[in-house]
Amino acid sequence: MRRKITVFVIIAICFLLQSTLFQALSFASITPNLLIVVTSAFGFMRGRKEGMWIGFFCGLLLDVFFGNVIGFYALVYAYIGYINGFFRKMFFPDDIKLPLILIAASDFSYNILVYIFLFFLRSRFRFSYYIVHIMLPELVYTILVTIILYFVILKINQKLEIIEKRRASKFV
């Protein structure tokens, strides 16, 4: 129960930061995607199932507050969390290369899917403009914010795992 409450608080804080503070700190109307960072991080730290559920709830928040169709972002984020869960066995807390690569790939994949389903299918074919002016700046900004946010999420996850192991050893 403690983990669920903590994850909910992390998602809520990141959503609020993404939709308020980082909107004010945007560069050329580009903001970092903190919810991708949360979804990806929990995906490769905790596995496919938890990554999928966290991604689903992150996407659902975006759907409810900013989406035109309920479920689009929830589905995209759930897939991103699930796919990142495949890398759980390769994850080492001390190594930041894998998290940076996975979060960058997740953000890029997210932007490709958004382009295909929200722009391309509506006959907006300026893919080169979308890559140069939206995708790459958001990717760079997200990676810069990831360097700080990832370590915060990592420390919280490690503390929760220590608490869970202590509780499990009491009952054994």
N, C-alpha and C positions, 0 to 999 in steps of 0.2 A: 504494500500500500504506500509505503514511503517513496518508493521508486516512481510510482505512478503520479503522485502529487508533485514530486520534484521535476519530472519530465514535463508535466502540465505547466508548471511555473516557468521552466526554461522556454517552452514553446510560446507561452503568453508574453514573456519578456522580449524574446526575439521578434515576435510579430509586432509588438508595440514599438520596439526600436526601429524595425524596418519601415513601418508605416508612419512614424512620426519624426524621430530624431534624424534618421538617415535621409528622409525626404528633404529635411532642411539642409543637410550636408551633401546633397547630391551635386555631382559634377555633370553639367550639360544634361540635366534631368535623368542621370543614371545613378541608381542606388544599388548597394550590394544586396544579394539574396541570402539573408540570414537563415531563412527557413530551409534552404537547400543545404546549408552548412549543418544545421541541426539534424535534418533527415539523414544526410550522408554519414555524419559522424556516429550517430546512434546505430545506423545500419551496419557499419563495419566494426563497431565496438561491441554490439550486442547481438547481431545476427539478422537473418532475413525477416523473421516474423516481427520482431520488435521494430526493425527499420521500416517495414511495410506499414505497421499501425501508426507509428509516429509520422511517417510521410502522409498517410491518409488524413490524419487530423490537422497537420500543417496545411495541406492542400484544401481541406474543408474550410479552414479559417479564411484562406484566400478566396475560395468560391463564395462564401457567405458575404464577405465584405467588399470584394472587388470584382468578382467574376460575373459573366453574363449567363453562364450555364452552371448549375450546381452539379458538381462531380468531375468536371474536367481537370481542374488542378489537383483534386483529391486523387484521381486516378494516376496522373503523371507523377506526383510526389510519392504515391504508394509504390509504383514501379521503381522509382529511383531508390527508395529505401530498401526495397527487396533486392535489387541488383547489387547494391553496396553490401548487403549482408553476405554475399558470396565470398567477400574478401576478409571475412572474420578470422579465418585461420592464418592469413598472411599479415594480420595486424599486430604490430608491436608498439606499445605506448611511447617508447622513446624515439621512434623514427617518424619524422614528420613528412617524409617524401611521399609515402603511400597516401596519407590523408589529403595532402595537397593535390596530388594527381587525381584521386577519386572525386574530390569536391570540384575540381576544375572540369573533369569529364562530366560530372553530374550537372553542373551549371550549363555547360555547352549543350548537352543532350536536352536539357529542359528548354533552352532557348530555341533549339532546332525544332522540337515538338510544338512549341508555341508558334513559331513561324509557320510551320506546315498547317496546323489546324486553325489558327486564328487569322493568318494573313494570306497564305498561299491559296487556300481554298476559297478565299473571297477575292481572288484575282488581283492580288497585290504581289507582283513578281520581282520586286526590287531586292533580291537576296543580298547582293553585294553591299547595298546601302545598309541593310539590316545587320549584316555581319560587322561592318566597319564602325557604324555609329551606335549600335545597341549591344550586340553580343560581346564583342571584344572588350569594350570599356567596362561592361558589367562583370565580365570574367575577371579582369584585372582587379577591379574594386573588391569583388567578392574574395579573391585570393588574399588580398592585403588584409581584409577584415578577418579572414579565416585564421591567419597566423595568431591573432590574439584570442578569438572566440573558441577556437579548437582546444587550446590549452585549458580554458575555463571549463568547457564541457568534459574534457578528459579528467580533470581533477575531481569534478563532481561525480562522474561515473566511477572513478577509483574509490572515492569515499563511500559511495553506495554499495559497491561490491565488498568492501571491508566490513561494512555493517551487516550485509546479507550473509557473509561467511561466518561472522561471529554468532549471528542468530542461528544459523544452521548447525554450528558446532554445539550449541547449547542443547539442542534437541536430540543429538545423536548419542 
